Structures are given as C-alpha cells and as structure tokens.
Amino acid sequence: GGGGRGGSYHDFYSFAAVALMATSNGWTATVSMMVGPRMIVGTKAKEKANNALLLGLFAGLAVGSSFGTFVEQVFLEET
C-alpha cells in the first residue's frame, strides 16, 4: 500500500523550505530598507533611494507572483 505517512513528511519539508525562504527574504528586505537610505548623503537623495528600494520591492513581488502563476498555469496544469 501507499501508506498515509509519506504525504505528511513531504508536507513538512515543503513547509520548512517555504518558512526558511520567507524568513530569510523578509529579513533581507527589512535590513535593506533600514540600511539602504542611511548610506546616502542628503535628505532628498535619501528619499529618492527609499523610493527606489520600495519600487524594487513591489516590482519584485509583482513579477514573482506573476511568474509563479504563469508556471502553475502552463507547467502544473492538471488534465
């Protein structure tokens, strides 16, 4: 038989991998948002740097989610 425990192990490893990536990406994004503008001299330049970081963050989220949806629709489509 197939056994009922195999799926739970797979789910655990999938959850652990997603949790690790979410934690590391969240930490990296937070640190870059805090440290990035501090490296720039001048108030106007800091505002521009902060806006550029924010634009990059949102663009990355949008492109990543769109790419994930594309991959799911094209390659993981169930018949």
N, C-alpha and C positions, 0 to 999 in steps of 0.2 A: 503494500500500500504506500500511499503518498505520505502518510504521517501528517499530523497537524502542526508540528513544531517548526518545520522548515520555514514557513512563512513568517513566523514571529521573529526568527533570527534575522531574516532578510529585512524585515521592517525595522528592527533595532539598529542594524548597521546603516540603513538608509537614513533613519532619524539622526543617528550620531554624526554622519557625514554632513547632513544639512545643518545641524546645530553647530558643528565646528566651523563650517564656512560662514554661517550667519554671524557667529560671534567674531570671527577674525575680520570679516568685511565691515561689520558695524564698528569695531574698534578702530580699524584703519580709517574709515570715513570720519569718525569723530575726531581722531587725532589730527588728521589733515585739515579739518575745518577749524580746529583750535590753533594749530601751529602755523598754517599757511599765511594768514594775514599778518601775523606777528613778524614774519620775515621781511615784510615790505615797509619801506620808509615813506611817511606821508599819509595823511588821513584819506585823501581822495584815492590814492593808489591802493590803500588797504581796502577801501570799499569796492574798487574795481576787482581786486584779487578775490575778495569774498564772493562777489557776484559770479566771477569766472568759476570758482570752485563749486558754487551752488548749481550753476548751469551744467557743469560737468557731471555732478552727482545725479541730477534729474535726467540728463540725457542718457547716462549710463543705465539708469533704472528703466527708462523707456525702451532703449534699444535691447537691453537684456530680456525684458518681458516680452517684447515683440518677437525676438529671435526664439525664445522658448515656445511661444505659441505657434510660430511657424514650424519649428521642428516637430512639435506634437502633432500638428495637422498633417504634415507631409510624411513623416517617417514613422510615427507611432499610431497611425490610423488603424483601427481595428476593422476587419472585414466581416 
